[in-house]
Amino acid sequence: MLRRTPPVALAAALTASAVVLSGCGGATSSTTTPLVDHGTVRIAESSETPSFDPYSAFGASQARYAYDSLVNLAPDGALVTGLASSWQATATTAAFTLRPGITCSDGTPLTASAVARALTYASDPANQLAGAQTVLPNVPFTASADNGTGTVSVTAAAPFPFLTRTIGLLPIVCPAGLDRPHSLDRATQGTGPYVLTRYTPGGPYEFTVRDDYSWGPAGATTTEPGLPARIVISVVPQTSTAANLLLTGGIDIARVSGPDHARLTGRGLATEDVATVVGLTFFNQRPGRALADRALRRALVSALDRRGLANVAVGGTGSPATDFGAEGAVCHADLADANLPAQNSAEALRAAGWTRSADGPLTKNGQSLRLRLITSPDLGPTLASVAELMAREWTALGAEVELVTESLPALVNAMYRSADFDVVVGSTPGFALPVGFIPFFSGSAPTKGLNFAGVTNSEYDALVAQALRETDTTGCDTWNRAAAALFRSADALPIAEGRSSVYGYRTTFATTFGGQLVPTSIRLHQ
């Protein structure tokens, strides 16, 4: 039986900002028109920025304009210089040597002590800095400095393989900002290529270039021809409106997904494709829930038409997701096909003790199989349709499925507070590093942790423990074996490989993993 619960009204906006652990990446789009010096580039963002504090959940996504990190990533994933000219790391230590001559936007020199202070402040749990916590390693660490050599040293309390790709990518706030952290909501205090010079509640926001900047990714400077003197960010919530403005020249850069792609194709716009994963699905394995039974999870996953779900997820011809993270993530691999359960679902259910008479419900020990499947259109316009197709396929097996479409706050409440769900079709956290998924697949459930589905997979835990002792990407094989164990146990299911695009009108640019613009790559053309 398929029952619908009406959507819950959206009573309050809930904004979540995922910091992408990457630096410069993606190929710069090309154009042959002449460059414009000292111009203004207008960028559309889908939501407002109530705080520009780079360590907050809101300001982290805009930090790249006004703040630098110790290192950056090249398009091929290799580390390149940032504030640091050199670095070295083990699984428990990292050392970064600063470039000489770096200054904060207020003109004060950046010292190793200032960097160590920023790292210590950002990592202090008492400060509750959600944006910083999504970047930093999930193990405690201490930072120290040697101003004589310009060296910042970090020692982790436990092995963590990606110290340079976490600590090294944290935006560094200068001492003036740390002295008055509340001022960071409306002003910037960094070493980055731009400074926030105008803030209007709800937008627009204006950044002005720094003329003395020469320590960007791989030595990028602000003296390059065509680099804009001003960047104006406007809030454009509707994708269709952003597409219209791109076509008419009302804005210069915007990210567009969904059916509006077709309107923008072949219109002479610069384009950078962004890989995503659509519809990461979790199964509630907490004690007392039906899907705590591994055999049942595997049978239900086997019953799904993954190609059909992928087509629904992307609104066309889709490809089933191959990994939990998007293409381009560190250690990304083609894992799903070889490791997802593929069995006759009806026979697997009978072997697990489930019986069904005629067209009646599946039962075991006198109990019917009832599943509460929830999702939210706030996480993507196609997710409700994905959930509906899942529900139809499981109903055909004999499950009683309650299909619930919620607001984002209600979905978050079900996941992290009430735990009143069996299946949730959500959005992938989109981590660039495999360590980002650890708290979602192991450890404590809320309120002490993020393992809201109650996943317990001893093989995954053992392989993660091994991978944490292997430095940087040398442990990718181990990380992938760990992810494979999750697929085999049907602990979670990513639905589709997705794509969105960043478009440019009269502009060229490069993007990071996740589609974030690299400010020093932006060029304005006639």
N, C-alpha and C positions, 0 to 999 in steps of 0.2 A: 504494500500500500504506500502511495506517495502522498504525503501531506505537506502543505505549504504553510509557513508562518509569515504573516505580513511583515514587511520591512519595518525596522525600528526607526523613528524619525531622528535625524541627526541633530542632537541638542547642542553640541559644542564641537568646534573644530579641534581635531587632534592631528598635529603635524609631527611626522617622524622624519628625521634627516639622517641618512646613512652616509658616513664619511667613507669615501672610497680610498683604499690604500694604494694609491698609484701616483705617478708623476706624469711626465709628458709621454703621450702615446698616441698612436693613430697617425696616419699620413695626412699631411696638410693638403687641403683641396687646392686646385690650381686655377688661376685665371691669368689672362694676358693683358688686362687693362692696366693703365698706369696707377701708381700708388698715390695716396693722398696723405701728406704730412700734417701732423697736429690736428687731425680731425676728431670727430665724435662718433663712437660706435654705440648703437642702441640695441640692448639685449632684452629679450622677454623671458621672464621666469614665471612659473605657474603659481607660485605662492609668495606671500610677503615674507619679509625677514624682520621679525620684531626685535631681534638682537643680533648685532654683528660681532659679539664675543666669539672668537674662533673655537673656544672650548665648550660652548653651549650647543644644544641640539639644533638650534636654529642657525647660528652664525657660522657653523663649520662649513657649510656648503659654499659660502661666499668668501671664505678665508683666503683663497688662492690669490685674490686681487691685492691684498694688503699685507700678507704674511708669507714668509718663506719657511722652508723646512731644511733640515741638515743635508738631506739627499733628495734626489728625484729619480724617476724611472724613465729610461729611454723607451722608444716604441717597441723594441724587442724584449723589454723587461729587464734589461741590464741597469744597474745603478749608475747614475751620473751625478755630477757635483751639484750642490746647492749652497747652503751656508758653509758646508764642510768641503774642503778640497781633497781630503783623503779620509779613510776610515778602515777599520778592521773589526772583526767580531768572531766570537765563538758562540756556543749555545747559551752561555751565561754572562758574557761580557761584551761590551762594544766600546770603541773609542773613536771620536770624531775630531779631526783637526780643522779649525776654522780658517777660512780665507782671511787674509789681511784686508783692512780697509772697509769692512762692512759697517754701515751706520743705520740706526733706527730712523724712522720718519721725523723724529724731533731733532735729529742731528747728532745724537749721542752715539759713540762707538759701541758696537756690540762686542761684549767680552764673553769668554768661556763661562765665567761665573754667572752672567746674565742668562745664558742658555741653560745651565744647570738649575738655576732658580726656576725658570719656566717649566722645565721637565718635572721638577719636584712639586711645584704648585699644581700642574695639570694632573698629576698622578695621585694626589692626596684624596682618598675617599671622602674625607670630611668636606671637601669643596663641592662634591656631587656634580661634577662637570660631565654631563652625558656625552657631549660631542667628543671630548678628549678621550673618554673611556672607550669609545668605539674605534679609536686609532691605536691606543697604547696596548702593550701586551697584557694578557690577563694574569700575570704573575707580578708580585711586588718587585720593585727595583729601587736602587739608590743612584743618585747622580752626583758627581764631583767635578771639580774644574781645576785646571792649571793655567792661569792667565799668562804666565811666562811663555808657555809653548802654544797657547791657544787651543788646548785639548780639553774636550768634555768626555768623561768616562762614565760608563753605566755598568752596574753589577746587578744581575737578576738573582732573586732568591731561589729560583728553580730554573731548570733548563727551558729555554724558549728559543726556537731556531730562527725567528724572523725579527731579531732586534733591530737590524738596520731598516727593515721594511715597515716597522711600526714606530719605534722611537724616532728613527731617522726621518719619518714623514709627518711628524707632529708639527703644526704651525707654531712658530716661536713668537711669543708675546714679549715685547721689550719691557724693561723695568718700569717705565712710566705707566704702562698699563697694569702691571702687577701691583703697583702702589695704590692704584685706584681701579680695582676690577669692575666696579659698577659703571665706570665711564666707558667701558668697551661696548656697551649696548649701542651707543650712538656715535662712537669715534673709534678710529683704529690706531694702534700703537705697535707697528711691526716694522719689518725690514723690507717688505714687498715692493713690487714695482708701482703700485698705486696707493693712494690715500683716500679714505672716505671723506668727501668734502661737503656732501649735502645728504641729509636724511629727512624723508617725509614719511610719516606714518602711513603704511599701506603702499608706499612707493610714490614717485620714483626715487632711486638712490643714485648718487653720482660719485664716481671715483676720478681723481686727477692724477696724472702720471708724475713720477719722480724723475727729475732730469739726471740725477747723479747715481743711477742704479746700474750695476755692472756684475751682479753675482747671481743671476738667474740660472735656470736649468742648463747645465753644460756651459755656463758662462754667458748666458743671454743678457743683453743690455736693453735699456730703453732708448738708445740712440738710433735704433734700426729704422730705416725709411718705412713709412706706412704704419708704424705703431701709433694707435690713437692716443691723443692727449687727454681725452675724456672717455669714460665708459658710463653710460646711463642705463640703469636696470629698471625696467618697468614690470609691473605685475599684470600678467595676462592669463587669467585662470583657464580660459577655454582654448583648447587646441585649435579649433576651427578659426577662432579669431586671430590667433598667432599666425596661422597659415595665410589668412587674408592679408595681414599686415606685411608679411614677407613678400607676397606677390605685388603689393602696391608700394613697397618701399617705406612703409610706416615704421618698420623695425629692421635691423640688420642681421640679427642672429636669434634663432629660437630652436628649441627642441620640439619635434612633432612626431606623434605616433598615431597608429590607427588609420582609418580610411582617408584621412587628409594627405597621407603619403602620395596617393595617386594624383592629387591636384598639383603637387609640387614637382613631380617628376618631369624632366625635360624642359624646365622653365629657366635654365641657366643659373641655378642656385648652386653655390658650393655645398657639398654634402659630406658629412662624416657619419657612418653607420655605427650604432651602439648595440652591442650584443647584450641580451637580457635572458632571464629564465622566467617564464610565465607560469604561474599556478603551482608553486611549491606546496605540496599537500602533506599534512601530518596526521597521524593516527593516534588517538588517545589510548595510551597503554597503562594508565594509572590503575591501581588495584580496584577491582569491582567493575571495570569497564570491559565490554565484550572484546575489544580489540587488544586487550592484554594478551590474548591468545595468538601466538605467532602464526600458527597454522591457519587461523581464520584470516589474518591480514594477508598472508601470501595467496590464499584462495581468492580474496576479493580483488587484489591487484592483478592476478592472472585473468580475471574476468573482464578487465577494462580494455577497450579498444584504444590503445595509446595513440595510434595515428589519427583516429577520429577525434579524440580529445585535443590533440595538437592543432588540428584544423580549426576546431571551435575556438581554441585559445588565442589564435592569431588572426581569426576572422578570414581565413582563406586556406591556402595550402601550407600546412605546418609540418615541422619536423619534431618528433618527440625529443625531449631534452636528453642529453647524454650524461650530464653530471649535475650536481646540486648547484654549482656556481656557473656563471656565464663563461662563454668562450673568451679566452684572454686572461682569465684568472690564473694565478700561480698554481701549478700542478694540475690544471684542468686536463681531463682525459675522457675518452669514450668508454664509459663504464656501465651504462644502464642495460644495454641489450644483452651483454654477457652475464649479467648478475641478477637481473630482476627475475622473480619466479615466473615460469611459463609452464603451466600445468592445466589439466582439465579441472576447472573450478568445481563442477558438481561432484566429481569423484573425490577431489581433495576435501571438500566439505563433508562428504559421507565418511571418509577416513578419519576426520577429526571429530566425528560423533554427531554431526548435524543431519537431521532427517527432514524429509518433506513429502507430504502426501498430496497427490494430484497437484492443484495449483495453490495449495495452502502455503502458509509461512514456514520458513526454516525454523526448526526447534531443536533444542538440546537440553536434556534434563528438565523437560517441561517448560522451558523458557523460549519465547520467540526471539529471533534476531532483530533487534531494533537499533537503528543507527540514526544519530542526530548529526547531520551534515550541514556545516555552516560556512558562509563566505560573506564578502562585502564588495559591492561594486565600487566602493571608494578605493579599493586596491587595484582596480582594473575593470574596464567595461565588459570584458568577456568572461570574467570569473564565475558569474552567476550561471551562465550557459554551460560552462565546464562542469560545475557542480550538478546541474540538472541532468547532463548526460551521464555522469557517474551514477546518480540516483536511479536513473532508468535502467542501467545495466545491472545494478545490484538488486533492484526490485524484481527484475526478470529472474534472478537467482532464487528469490524467495525472501529477501530481507524487507523489513518494513522501514522505509527511509523517511525521516522528517527533514525536509529541505528548508533551511532557514537562511534568509538573506537579511543581513544586519547592517547597521551603520558601523563605521570603523571603531568608534568608542565601544559599542556593544560587543563587537568581535574581540577586541582586546580584553574586555572584561571577561568574556567566556574563556579566553585562552589563559589569562594570567590570574584570574581571581576565582570565578565560580567553577572552572574546569567542566562546564556543562556542554560537552561536545564529544562526538566520537571521531569525526573527521572534520578537518578545517582546510579549506582551499584558500591559500593566502598568497602572499608575494614573497619571493625569495629574499633573504637578507642581502644577497648580492655581494658577499664578501670577496675581496680579491685574494685573500689568503685562506688556506684550509683551516687555520686555527680559529677563524671567526665562527665556524659552525660548532665548535666543541661544546659551548654551554647549552646549545639547543638540542644536542644529541647525547648529552651525558650530564652527570652531576645532579644538583638539587633542583626540585621543582619550585615554582614561586611559593612563598615570597623570598626564599633564600637563593634562588637561582633562576635561570631562564629556560630550563627543561620542562616547558609547559605540557608537553605530550607524555612525560614520564618515560622517555626512552631508556631502556636498559639493554645494552649490547656489550657483553664482556669482550668479544673479539675486537670490536671497535675501540673500546677503552684500552686494551692491551697494545694495539697497534699505534694508537695516539701517543701512549706513554713512550713507545720506542721512537716515533717520529719527532717528538719534542727534544730528543737528545741529538738529532741530526741537524747540522747547521744549514740554514737557508734551503735552497732547492735540492740539495743532495738527498733529502728525505722524501722527495715526491713519490717515489715508488711505494714507500710505506704509507704515506697519506692516502694514496689511491687505493691501496689494499684496505685501509680503514673504511673509506667511502663505499667500497664494494661490499663490505660486510653489512652496511646499512641497507643497501639495495637488496641483498639476499634475504635479509630478515624483514623486508617490507616495512621498515621503520619510517620511511618518508618516500614521496614520489614527486619529482619535478615533472611538470607536464610538457612544456614546449620550449623550443629554442625561439626566442623572440628577437625583434629588431625594432629599434626606434632610430631616429636620425636627427642630427643637429644640422640645420640649414643656415646658409649665409647669403645675404643679399649685399653685393658689392664688398664682400669680405672673404678672407681666407683665414684659416686657423687650424690648430691641432687640438685633439681632445685626449683626455685620460681614459683609462678603464672606467666605464660607467658614464662616459659622455661629458665629463667636466672639462670646460675650456681651460687651455693653458694661456694665461694672459699675455705672456711675452711672445706668443706665436701669432696673435691677432694682427692682421693687416687690413687696412681700409683702401679700397680701390675706387677709381672714378666710375 
